[in-house]
Amino acid sequence: MGSSSSALIAFGLGALAIAAAMFTGAWTGERFADPIPTVTQTVEPPAVVVTEHRLTDVDAASAPTITLTVTEDIVEGYNLRIDTTNFTWTPENVNTSFAAGTGHANVYVDSVFITRAYGPDVWIDAGGPGSTVEVYLAANDLSEYSVGGVAITGSAVISAPAAPTATPSP
């Protein structure tokens, strides 16, 4: 390559660098700004908002009941077991009309909605030791079951994992 080709390549690379600097905002019009600025943004977590669902009051004698068990998962997160009475899981009927004793559940950890549960076993990847897991039983029409205006819920506190026990060697 001759010297004119080298100059043309150098000019082309220079123009490319200027175009890149203009695109990123680092071009001052005369030279590159030193150094190219970086932006650091701190994002605050959103305020904790627990949505209030419409309640559907049911008779106390036939009302669903709920009991929770939370165990640490062997890999990560937690396994949540939702045991109920007077309640049938009906994920296929979500967003349909109310049918007594059927529906799904809404799962919260430390008052933050995590997921809907469509059956009794749910894996959650939220919270830690000391966190509170709350589950609200919901009807197919998305209202939450209640008795006397109080939502039917279950709660459990995630406990710290058990300390390993030493096994004496023979």
CORZIHU-V609478 format. One record per helix or strand of 3 or more residues. SS is the DSSP state (h for helix, s for strand). FROM is the first residue (numbers start at 1). LEN is the number of residues. If there is no record, write none. Layout:
{{SS FROM LEN} {SS FROM LEN}}
This chain:
{{h 3 22} {s 55 3} {h 60 3} {s 65 8} {s 78 8} {h 91 3} {s 102 8} {s 112 6} {s 121 4} {s 132 7} {s 144 4} {s 153 5}}
